[in-house]
């Protein structure tokens, strides 16, 4: 996530937000300290508390900004689904959300979920006469698959006797085929 824009230079605050996204893409939020965030950002630890009340507040702000970043940057402002290949390559896309979700970071049903809302909007637009339950179930299934990839693919593959280093392309191909099938069931075509 790049919090900086052409309107203002990249700041220490932006670096901390970027660090939060990067760390939360690889690790559960409860394992991340303020010092970890400062080290990842390459800034003095005191800046965590200068810009935010706590490391938790910093990670909450990163979480709040993450969904809109996905919609604006990766979904073309909500005009297309996230490219499946990109989703698998960049842990900041779904690794982040998966780690946060595993720690109950999205329990509030009233919390805005920009990426899921944008995808649901695309599905409704592509299949205006389709079943709304099928639309929601498809978005849920796509999201579950993408969330599970960065967290569980290696564990599941090994559990089934596959070696991700040897069988990785077959696993990836099958995974992307399932995603394409889900998308096409609601009239969407995606890259990847």
MIDRENGU-604015 format. One record per residue (C-alpha): residue in one letter; residue number from 1; x, y, z. Coordinates in steps of 0.02 Angstrom, whole numbers, plus 50000, padded with zeros to 5 digits. Layout:
BEGIN
<rose><r>A</r><k>NUM</k><px>X</px><py>Y</py><pz>Z</pz></rose>
...
//
This chain:
BEGIN
<rose><r>X</r><k>1</k><px>50000</px><py>50000</py><pz>50000</pz></rose>
<rose><r>X</r><k>2</k><px>50070</px><py>50165</py><pz>49955</pz></rose>
<rose><r>X</r><k>3</k><px>49997</px><py>50298</py><pz>50067</pz></rose>
<rose><r>X</r><k>4</k><px>50093</px><py>50434</py><pz>49979</pz></rose>
<rose><r>X</r><k>5</k><px>50024</px><py>50528</py><pz>49832</pz></rose>
<rose><r>X</r><k>6</k><px>50089</px><py>50655</py><pz>49708</pz></rose>
<rose><r>X</r><k>7</k><px>50012</px><py>50789</py><pz>49820</pz></rose>
<rose><r>X</r><k>8</k><px>50134</px><py>50765</py><pz>49963</pz></rose>
<rose><r>X</r><k>9</k><px>50304</px><py>50685</py><pz>49988</pz></rose>
<rose><r>X</r><k>10</k><px>50324</px><py>50514</py><pz>50067</pz></rose>
<rose><r>X</r><k>11</k><px>50333</px><py>50546</py><pz>50254</pz></rose>
<rose><r>X</r><k>12</k><px>50384</px><py>50448</py><pz>50407</pz></rose>
<rose><r>X</r><k>13</k><px>50198</px><py>50425</py><pz>50441</pz></rose>
<rose><r>X</r><k>14</k><px>50176</px><py>50351</py><pz>50267</pz></rose>
<rose><r>X</r><k>15</k><px>50327</px><py>50239</py><pz>50295</pz></rose>
<rose><r>X</r><k>16</k><px>50249</px><py>50175</py><pz>50457</pz></rose>
<rose><r>X</r><k>17</k><px>50084</px><py>50138</py><pz>50369</pz></rose>
<rose><r>X</r><k>18</k><px>50177</px><py>50048</py><pz>50230</pz></rose>
<rose><r>X</r><k>19</k><px>50276</px><py>49950</py><pz>50361</pz></rose>
<rose><r>X</r><k>20</k><px>50114</px><py>49899</py><pz>50447</pz></rose>
<rose><r>X</r><k>21</k><px>50043</px><py>49832</py><pz>50284</pz></rose>
<rose><r>X</r><k>22</k><px>50204</px><py>49740</py><pz>50243</pz></rose>
<rose><r>X</r><k>23</k><px>50220</px><py>49661</py><pz>50415</pz></rose>
<rose><r>X</r><k>24</k><px>50035</px><py>49617</py><pz>50428</pz></rose>
<rose><r>X</r><k>25</k><px>50049</px><py>49534</py><pz>50258</pz></rose>
<rose><r>X</r><k>26</k><px>50176</px><py>49413</py><pz>50329</pz></rose>
<rose><r>X</r><k>27</k><px>50128</px><py>49398</py><pz>50513</pz></rose>
<rose><r>X</r><k>28</k><px>49979</px><py>49405</py><pz>50629</pz></rose>
<rose><r>X</r><k>29</k><px>49951</px><py>49580</py><pz>50699</pz></rose>
<rose><r>X</r><k>30</k><px>49966</px><py>49519</py><pz>50879</pz></rose>
<rose><r>X</r><k>31</k><px>50148</px><py>49470</py><pz>50845</pz></rose>
<rose><r>X</r><k>32</k><px>50197</px><py>49644</py><pz>50784</pz></rose>
<rose><r>X</r><k>33</k><px>50268</px><py>49772</py><pz>50904</pz></rose>
<rose><r>X</r><k>34</k><px>50295</px><py>49958</py><pz>50886</pz></rose>
<rose><r>X</r><k>35</k><px>50481</px><py>49925</py><pz>50873</pz></rose>
<rose><r>X</r><k>36</k><px>50450</px><py>49801</py><pz>50732</pz></rose>
<rose><r>X</r><k>37</k><px>50349</px><py>49933</py><pz>50640</pz></rose>
<rose><r>X</r><k>38</k><px>50483</px><py>50066</py><pz>50663</pz></rose>
<rose><r>X</r><k>39</k><px>50621</px><py>49949</py><pz>50607</pz></rose>
<rose><r>X</r><k>40</k><px>50523</px><py>49897</py><pz>50452</pz></rose>
<rose><r>X</r><k>41</k><px>50489</px><py>50079</py><pz>50411</pz></rose>
<rose><r>X</r><k>42</k><px>50669</px><py>50131</py><pz>50442</pz></rose>
<rose><r>X</r><k>43</k><px>50617</px><py>50266</py><pz>50565</pz></rose>
<rose><r>X</r><k>44</k><px>50645</px><py>50305</py><pz>50748</pz></rose>
<rose><r>X</r><k>45</k><px>50531</px><py>50208</py><pz>50866</pz></rose>
<rose><r>X</r><k>46</k><px>50469</px><py>50370</py><pz>50945</pz></rose>
<rose><r>X</r><k>47</k><px>50382</px><py>50414</py><pz>50782</pz></rose>
<rose><r>X</r><k>48</k><px>50260</px><py>50271</py><pz>50808</pz></rose>
<rose><r>X</r><k>49</k><px>50192</px><py>50365</py><pz>50959</pz></rose>
<rose><r>X</r><k>50</k><px>50214</px><py>50536</py><pz>50880</pz></rose>
<rose><r>X</r><k>51</k><px>50093</px><py>50493</py><pz>50739</pz></rose>
<rose><r>X</r><k>52</k><px>49984</px><py>50363</py><pz>50825</pz></rose>
<rose><r>X</r><k>53</k><px>49924</px><py>50327</py><pz>51002</pz></rose>
<rose><r>X</r><k>54</k><px>49997</px><py>50152</py><pz>50993</pz></rose>
<rose><r>X</r><k>55</k><px>50058</px><py>50017</py><pz>50875</pz></rose>
<rose><r>X</r><k>56</k><px>49879</px><py>49947</py><pz>50876</pz></rose>
<rose><r>X</r><k>57</k><px>49812</px><py>50116</py><pz>50818</pz></rose>
<rose><r>X</r><k>58</k><px>49942</px><py>50120</py><pz>50680</pz></rose>
<rose><r>X</r><k>59</k><px>49890</px><py>49946</py><pz>50622</pz></rose>
<rose><r>X</r><k>60</k><px>49706</px><py>49995</py><pz>50632</pz></rose>
<rose><r>X</r><k>61</k><px>49739</px><py>50144</py><pz>50520</pz></rose>
<rose><r>X</r><k>62</k><px>49833</px><py>50034</py><pz>50397</pz></rose>
<rose><r>X</r><k>63</k><px>49684</px><py>49914</py><pz>50398</pz></rose>
<rose><r>X</r><k>64</k><px>49563</px><py>50058</py><pz>50368</pz></rose>
<rose><r>X</r><k>65</k><px>49664</px><py>50118</py><pz>50218</pz></rose>
<rose><r>X</r><k>66</k><px>49698</px><py>49947</py><pz>50144</pz></rose>
<rose><r>X</r><k>67</k><px>49527</px><py>49911</py><pz>50066</pz></rose>
<rose><r>X</r><k>68</k><px>49514</px><py>50078</py><pz>49976</pz></rose>
<rose><r>X</r><k>69</k><px>49693</px><py>50054</py><pz>49914</pz></rose>
<rose><r>X</r><k>70</k><px>49645</px><py>49886</py><pz>49838</pz></rose>
<rose><r>X</r><k>71</k><px>49492</px><py>49963</py><pz>49754</pz></rose>
<rose><r>X</r><k>72</k><px>49581</px><py>50116</py><pz>49686</pz></rose>
<rose><r>X</r><k>73</k><px>49747</px><py>50038</py><pz>49638</pz></rose>
<rose><r>X</r><k>74</k><px>49712</px><py>49857</py><pz>49594</pz></rose>
<rose><r>X</r><k>75</k><px>49529</px><py>49864</py><pz>49544</pz></rose>
<rose><r>X</r><k>76</k><px>49543</px><py>50019</py><pz>49435</pz></rose>
<rose><r>X</r><k>77</k><px>49429</px><py>50119</py><pz>49550</pz></rose>
<rose><r>X</r><k>78</k><px>49308</px><py>49972</py><pz>49560</pz></rose>
<rose><r>X</r><k>79</k><px>49296</px><py>49942</py><pz>49372</pz></rose>
<rose><r>X</r><k>80</k><px>49376</px><py>49768</py><pz>49369</pz></rose>
<rose><r>X</r><k>81</k><px>49415</px><py>49623</py><pz>49485</pz></rose>
<rose><r>X</r><k>82</k><px>49590</px><py>49607</py><pz>49556</pz></rose>
<rose><r>X</r><k>83</k><px>49698</px><py>49514</py><pz>49433</pz></rose>
<rose><r>X</r><k>84</k><px>49712</px><py>49338</py><pz>49504</pz></rose>
<rose><r>X</r><k>85</k><px>49897</px><py>49323</py><pz>49463</pz></rose>
<rose><r>X</r><k>86</k><px>49932</px><py>49485</py><pz>49557</pz></rose>
<rose><r>X</r><k>87</k><px>49833</px><py>49423</py><pz>49705</pz></rose>
<rose><r>X</r><k>88</k><px>49942</px><py>49268</py><pz>49716</pz></rose>
<rose><r>X</r><k>89</k><px>50105</px><py>49361</py><pz>49689</pz></rose>
<rose><r>X</r><k>90</k><px>50082</px><py>49505</py><pz>49811</pz></rose>
<rose><r>X</r><k>91</k><px>50049</px><py>49458</py><pz>49991</pz></rose>
<rose><r>X</r><k>92</k><px>49999</px><py>49638</py><pz>50026</pz></rose>
<rose><r>X</r><k>93</k><px>49839</px><py>49605</py><pz>49932</pz></rose>
<rose><r>X</r><k>94</k><px>49764</px><py>49456</py><pz>50023</pz></rose>
<rose><r>X</r><k>95</k><px>49897</px><py>49400</py><pz>50145</pz></rose>
<rose><r>X</r><k>96</k><px>49862</px><py>49560</py><pz>50241</pz></rose>
<rose><r>X</r><k>97</k><px>49674</px><py>49531</py><pz>50247</pz></rose>
<rose><r>X</r><k>98</k><px>49696</px><py>49347</py><pz>50292</pz></rose>
<rose><r>X</r><k>99</k><px>49808</px><py>49383</py><pz>50441</pz></rose>
<rose><r>X</r><k>100</k><px>49693</px><py>49519</py><pz>50504</pz></rose>
<rose><r>X</r><k>101</k><px>49539</px><py>49409</py><pz>50481</pz></rose>
<rose><r>X</r><k>102</k><px>49621</px><py>49265</py><pz>50575</pz></rose>
<rose><r>X</r><k>103</k><px>49634</px><py>49380</py><pz>50725</pz></rose>
<rose><r>X</r><k>104</k><px>49452</px><py>49435</py><pz>50716</pz></rose>
<rose><r>X</r><k>105</k><px>49499</px><py>49601</py><pz>50640</pz></rose>
<rose><r>X</r><k>106</k><px>49337</px><py>49610</py><pz>50541</pz></rose>
<rose><r>X</r><k>107</k><px>49208</px><py>49559</py><pz>50671</pz></rose>
<rose><r>X</r><k>108</k><px>49105</px><py>49719</py><pz>50661</pz></rose>
<rose><r>X</r><k>109</k><px>48967</px><py>49683</py><pz>50533</pz></rose>
<rose><r>X</r><k>110</k><px>48944</px><py>49870</py><pz>50503</pz></rose>
<rose><r>X</r><k>111</k><px>49128</px><py>49891</py><pz>50455</pz></rose>
<rose><r>X</r><k>112</k><px>49148</px><py>49947</py><pz>50276</pz></rose>
<rose><r>X</r><k>113</k><px>49233</px><py>49819</py><pz>50164</pz></rose>
<rose><r>X</r><k>114</k><px>49276</px><py>49919</py><pz>50007</pz></rose>
<rose><r>X</r><k>115</k><px>49356</px><py>49780</py><pz>49904</pz></rose>
<rose><r>X</r><k>116</k><px>49216</px><py>49656</py><pz>49936</pz></rose>
<rose><r>X</r><k>117</k><px>49083</px><py>49789</py><pz>49906</pz></rose>
<rose><r>X</r><k>118</k><px>49168</px><py>49839</py><pz>49742</pz></rose>
<rose><r>X</r><k>119</k><px>49178</px><py>49658</py><pz>49685</pz></rose>
<rose><r>X</r><k>120</k><px>48995</px><py>49630</py><pz>49729</pz></rose>
<rose><r>X</r><k>121</k><px>48952</px><py>49785</py><pz>49628</pz></rose>
<rose><r>X</r><k>122</k><px>49047</px><py>49716</py><pz>49479</pz></rose>
<rose><r>X</r><k>123</k><px>48957</px><py>49550</py><pz>49494</pz></rose>
<rose><r>X</r><k>124</k><px>48786</px><py>49635</py><pz>49502</pz></rose>
<rose><r>X</r><k>125</k><px>48830</px><py>49740</py><pz>49350</pz></rose>
<rose><r>X</r><k>126</k><px>48891</px><py>49589</py><pz>49249</pz></rose>
<rose><r>X</r><k>127</k><px>48741</px><py>49482</py><pz>49297</pz></rose>
<rose><r>X</r><k>128</k><px>48598</px><py>49605</py><pz>49333</pz></rose>
<rose><r>X</r><k>129</k><px>48462</px><py>49474</py><pz>49324</pz></rose>
<rose><r>X</r><k>130</k><px>48558</px><py>49344</py><pz>49425</pz></rose>
<rose><r>X</r><k>131</k><px>48516</px><py>49277</py><pz>49595</pz></rose>
<rose><r>X</r><k>132</k><px>48578</px><py>49396</py><pz>49732</pz></rose>
<rose><r>X</r><k>133</k><px>48618</px><py>49248</py><pz>49845</pz></rose>
<rose><r>X</r><k>134</k><px>48726</px><py>49172</py><pz>49708</pz></rose>
<rose><r>X</r><k>135</k><px>48812</px><py>49340</py><pz>49685</pz></rose>
<rose><r>X</r><k>136</k><px>48855</px><py>49354</py><pz>49871</pz></rose>
<rose><r>X</r><k>137</k><px>48905</px><py>49171</py><pz>49882</pz></rose>
<rose><r>X</r><k>138</k><px>49020</px><py>49190</py><pz>49732</pz></rose>
<rose><r>X</r><k>139</k><px>49104</px><py>49344</py><pz>49807</pz></rose>
<rose><r>X</r><k>140</k><px>49122</px><py>49250</py><pz>49971</pz></rose>
<rose><r>X</r><k>141</k><px>49198</px><py>49099</py><pz>49883</pz></rose>
<rose><r>X</r><k>142</k><px>49319</px><py>49204</py><pz>49781</pz></rose>
<rose><r>X</r><k>143</k><px>49372</px><py>49298</py><pz>49937</pz></rose>
<rose><r>X</r><k>144</k><px>49394</px><py>49138</py><pz>50036</pz></rose>
<rose><r>X</r><k>145</k><px>49503</px><py>49061</py><pz>49901</pz></rose>
<rose><r>X</r><k>146</k><px>49611</px><py>49216</py><pz>49887</pz></rose>
<rose><r>X</r><k>147</k><px>49625</px><py>49236</py><pz>50076</pz></rose>
<rose><r>X</r><k>148</k><px>49671</px><py>49055</py><pz>50097</pz></rose>
<rose><r>X</r><k>149</k><px>49806</px><py>49053</py><pz>49964</pz></rose>
<rose><r>X</r><k>150</k><px>49945</px><py>49146</py><pz>50056</pz></rose>
<rose><r>X</r><k>151</k><px>49907</px><py>49063</py><pz>50222</pz></rose>
<rose><r>X</r><k>152</k><px>49859</px><py>48884</py><pz>50183</pz></rose>
<rose><r>X</r><k>153</k><px>49916</px><py>48831</py><pz>50010</pz></rose>
<rose><r>X</r><k>154</k><px>50081</px><py>48757</py><pz>50066</pz></rose>
<rose><r>X</r><k>155</k><px>50005</px><py>48668</py><pz>50217</pz></rose>
<rose><r>X</r><k>156</k><px>49862</px><py>48595</py><pz>50115</pz></rose>
<rose><r>X</r><k>157</k><px>49974</px><py>48544</py><pz>49971</pz></rose>
<rose><r>X</r><k>158</k><px>50095</px><py>48452</py><pz>50086</pz></rose>
<rose><r>X</r><k>159</k><px>49949</px><py>48373</py><pz>50178</pz></rose>
<rose><r>X</r><k>160</k><px>49891</px><py>48300</py><pz>50013</pz></rose>
<rose><r>X</r><k>161</k><px>50063</px><py>48233</py><pz>49968</pz></rose>
<rose><r>X</r><k>162</k><px>50109</px><py>48374</py><pz>49849</pz></rose>
<rose><r>X</r><k>163</k><px>50274</px><py>48465</py><pz>49852</pz></rose>
<rose><r>X</r><k>164</k><px>50243</px><py>48651</py><pz>49820</pz></rose>
<rose><r>X</r><k>165</k><px>50419</px><py>48668</py><pz>49749</pz></rose>
<rose><r>X</r><k>166</k><px>50391</px><py>48528</py><pz>49623</pz></rose>
<rose><r>X</r><k>167</k><px>50201</px><py>48533</py><pz>49599</pz></rose>
<rose><r>X</r><k>168</k><px>50180</px><py>48720</py><pz>49620</pz></rose>
<rose><r>X</r><k>169</k><px>50130</px><py>48756</py><pz>49440</pz></rose>
<rose><r>X</r><k>170</k><px>49997</px><py>48620</py><pz>49441</pz></rose>
<rose><r>X</r><k>171</k><px>49927</px><py>48687</py><pz>49606</pz></rose>
<rose><r>X</r><k>172</k><px>49928</px><py>48865</py><pz>49541</pz></rose>
<rose><r>X</r><k>173</k><px>49849</px><py>48818</py><pz>49375</pz></rose>
<rose><r>X</r><k>174</k><px>49708</px><py>48722</py><pz>49461</pz></rose>
<rose><r>X</r><k>175</k><px>49680</px><py>48862</py><pz>49586</pz></rose>
<rose><r>X</r><k>176</k><px>49669</px><py>48994</py><pz>49449</pz></rose>
<rose><r>X</r><k>177</k><px>49552</px><py>48882</py><pz>49349</pz></rose>
<rose><r>X</r><k>178</k><px>49433</px><py>48871</py><pz>49497</pz></rose>
<rose><r>X</r><k>179</k><px>49440</px><py>49060</py><pz>49519</pz></rose>
<rose><r>X</r><k>180</k><px>49403</px><py>49089</py><pz>49334</pz></rose>
<rose><r>X</r><k>181</k><px>49257</px><py>48968</py><pz>49344</pz></rose>
<rose><r>X</r><k>182</k><px>49184</px><py>49060</py><pz>49493</pz></rose>
<rose><r>X</r><k>183</k><px>49203</px><py>49228</py><pz>49407</pz></rose>
<rose><r>X</r><k>184</k><px>49127</px><py>49165</py><pz>49245</pz></rose>
<rose><r>X</r><k>185</k><px>48976</px><py>49096</py><pz>49341</pz></rose>
<rose><r>X</r><k>186</k><px>48927</px><py>49278</py><pz>49370</pz></rose>
<rose><r>X</r><k>187</k><px>48980</px><py>49345</py><pz>49201</pz></rose>
<rose><r>X</r><k>188</k><px>49152</px><py>49413</py><pz>49245</pz></rose>
<rose><r>X</r><k>189</k><px>49312</px><py>49377</py><pz>49151</pz></rose>
<rose><r>X</r><k>190</k><px>49477</px><py>49405</py><pz>49241</pz></rose>
<rose><r>X</r><k>191</k><px>49658</px><py>49397</py><pz>49196</pz></rose>
<rose><r>X</r><k>192</k><px>49768</px><py>49265</py><pz>49274</pz></rose>
//
